[in-house]
Amino acid sequence: MTHKLGRGLTYALVSTIALLIAVPVAWVLVASVKTRGEFYGSPWALPEGLHLANYVDAFVTAKMGQYFLTSILVTLFGLVLVLAVSVPAAYVVARYEFRGKGLVEVLLMAGLFVNVNYIVVPIFLMLVDWDRALIDVLPDGLFIDNPGMLSLVYAATSIPFTIYLLTAYFRSIPKDYEEAAALDGASRFRIMTRVMLPMARPAVTTVVLFNFLAYWNDFIISLTLLPGDGKTLQVGLLNLMTAQKAAADYGRLYAGMVIVIVPVLIVYALIQRRLIEGMAAGGVKG
Amino acid sequence: MSNKPGDGRFVALCLVPALVLFALFMIWPTVNVFRMSLYTWSGFSPDMRFVGLDNFTKLLDDQQFVRAFQNTVALLVVVTVITMGMGLFLAAIMTRQKLRGRDLYRFVLYIPNVLSVVVIAAVFSAIYDQENGLINGTLRALSLDGLQLVWLGDQKVVLWSVAIAMVWQSLGYYMVLYMSSMSSIPEELYEASSLDGASATRQFFDITLPLIWQTLRTTLTFFVMSAVNLSFVLVRAMTGGGPDGSSEVLLSYMYKQAYTNSSYGYGMAIGVVIFMFSFLVSLLVSRATRREPVQF
């Protein structure tokens, strides 16, 4: 009897917490199709129709469509860059002996503890300096307000985490495969890209997932490095929030929020098992 | 693998690009944080003066800095206790009681962890909105106007509002982590102690907690750092440190000094303090929670 009661209480508690998480998100989705007047009624009143003008407003007038494209490009390019430099580095750290290996490993380990938020200011000042040094050649500047540069900074600052996870995985693969390939006369590069990389796919997927979320969701770095018109989606949403405080234009803001939330929710729904397994395997992220 | 001729070139080719990027965008900026904290510099002028530890002594008399420090510590303590406590409790009952629909609950509770902080700030601004927000609007609809608070505009309330948002964001992440750690505990241990008549509470303290202690310890150590960061990004997006500095945290104050006030040297001194502080707290936590590992 007490056991049943306990179970009932558990369900009630867990459901309450799940609702506390789900309701605000669902509420935003619903509110994004309300008309201006409907925002001033009860917050629980359902909208009478689908006021999709909010979305047109957000996509076009508030340029969220353009920012969306910027975010996709910056994120994709960042992912390509980080894999291109981290996979080979992780592989040689896992498999080869070389001078200074201990130092490299210690530095990368220490890098896990350096959060980007601490070092954005010096990175920004460094890029400003580079722009100033090149002012005669490139009067418009090259490094600040350059989405490609943002990708590069994303990639560079996630190198320690990426190499850490990949190295651990490479080490767990038996050496027999490489030795067999070497006997067949495969080059080192070929062994790395054709034998080891396919076998490391689970680890690669994990780092791609975590880095995707980190790049897509970042706003501190992109706010700093892209002060001009070419913004990322998160910074665009931040601007909508600021504008809403002044003008009480809820519709555009809520539509903007949905535009930012939905892609991540779709990705999450597709890969959640992987994400949660990867989290358990990779331990704690910073 | 034994070394063969030509290995050196291959290793260098593989390693150099990553190391160059890492050095340029992580090591060098980190060194610069420490170096610049010893100078006064307004940013874009070439006038950069070495002042030794002056920036640090100035910090001690800076009331706004002290307040930001207090706010950070308060958030750390409150959010850690609530998040970890609730996360452990939820993970334990969900694992032990084998709830139906566990995967669905897990799916929902993990959602905030994939949302960006800007989105979370926007969601909570909508919840806290003074006129038409979810809380105040509901209270008005229920004719309970007296209970309405200015969630983000009242100096006494704002820090709690930020803390709630932080717990909302991180609870699911820690719950999922503890769940995966708890699910690896063999069922026989619980069966044996049930035969001895141990209650569920006893089992939690005698079996579950000791066996996931290493996970708990790691999360606690890292939580300090991530909470310092989360408080900053959330405050930056949601309150801007206001009203009147009442929700300012260490990192947001550093940014304010660096960008708004153009006191880069002073801002970096704050950065050094945060760095030292979170490192020390992590170290202390890690020391204080050290136990002999329990095997099963």
Interface residues (C-beta under 8 A of the other chain):
Chain A: G6 R7 T10 Y11 L13 V14 S15 I17 A18 L20 I21 A22 P24 V25 W27 V28 A31 F39 Y40 S42 P43 W44 A84 V85 S86 P88 A89 Y91 V92 V93 R95 Y96 E97 F98 V104 L107 L108 G111 F113 V114 N115 N117 Y118 I119 V121 P122 I123 L125 M126 V128 L152 V153 A155 A156 T157 I159 P160 I163 K175 E178 R188 F189 M192 L213 W216 N217 D218 F219 I220 Q234 V235 L237 L238 L240 M241 Y250 L253 Y254 M257 V260 I261 V264 L265 V267 Y268 A269 Q272 L275 I276 M279 A280 G283 V284 K285 G286
Chain B: M1 N3 G6 D7 G8 F10 V11 L13 C14 L15 P17 A18 L19 L21 F22 L24 F25 M26 I27 W28 P29 T30 N32 V33 M36 G43 F44 L90 I93 M94 Q97 L99 L104 Y105 R106 F107 V108 L109 Y110 I111 P112 V114 L115 S116 V117 V118 V119 A121 A122 V123 F124 S125 A126 I127 E131 N132 G133 L134 G137 T138 R140 A141 W168 L171 G172 Y173 V176 L177 S180 S181 A200 T218 T219 F222 M225 S226 N229 F232 V233 R236 A237 L251 M254 Y255 A258 Y259 Y264 G267 M268 G271 I274 F275 F279
